[in-house]
Amino acid sequence: MKKHLILSIISLILLIFAIIKYINADKEMYYYAKNNLPIYHNKLPFGSKPEYWDHRLDNSGFKIMDKYDFVHIGDHVRYCGYPDILVDSVISYGFNDTLLVAIIADSSKNLYCFIQNDTLIRSITLILLTNCNIEKIKKDYNLKWIENPNKPPENISSTRFFSGILFYFSLIFFIIYFRKYLKEKHKEKKNEIN
């Protein structure tokens, strides 16, 4: 009986560990728009959120949607004041509570630094990346930076995958061993009564 109790406790600890690891990895996958749990909201400033479109009307890739669900940063977007720049893709992006910065490529593959520090569309600034010290901006504004949002890092994907497997196995073992423990405990009580 003691053996089954210990095994069920170990399984429960592994189950809790797997849940924590899974949630942490999935939370990081949110920034690549590849999360499974729909529990992370308003992580980006101005009500923006990341989305990944697989093959939606030949318009696939990573996007940042505004609070009205329009593509804010992504392919085929033009900005007021920059009519000659048609965004082709998002290379990387970063943010804090009051600032959204991205490195974007236009249809001619020129790289620009996108900066937004207010909810108003006129607060958007596009600067050629060669004229922008992106490392200084990252450091000065303490931005959480996401490299290559179209492809999440393998270590985060792997962590989420293996913690999901660990979750299912530890859940199964917990159920098995805890049931055995309860059956033995019930048997003991029945023997005590007789």
Buried (B, 14 or more C-beta within 10 A) or exposed (E): EEEBBEBBBBBBEBBEBBBEBBBBBBBBBBBBBBBEEEEBEEEBBBEBBBBBBEEEEEEEBBBBBBEEEEBBBBBEBEBEEBEEBBBBBBBBBBBBEEBBBBBBBBEEEEBBBBBBBEEEEEEBBBEEBEEBEBEEBBEEBEBEBBEEBBEBBEEBBEBBEBBBEBBEBBBEBBEBBBEBBBEBEEEEEEEEEE
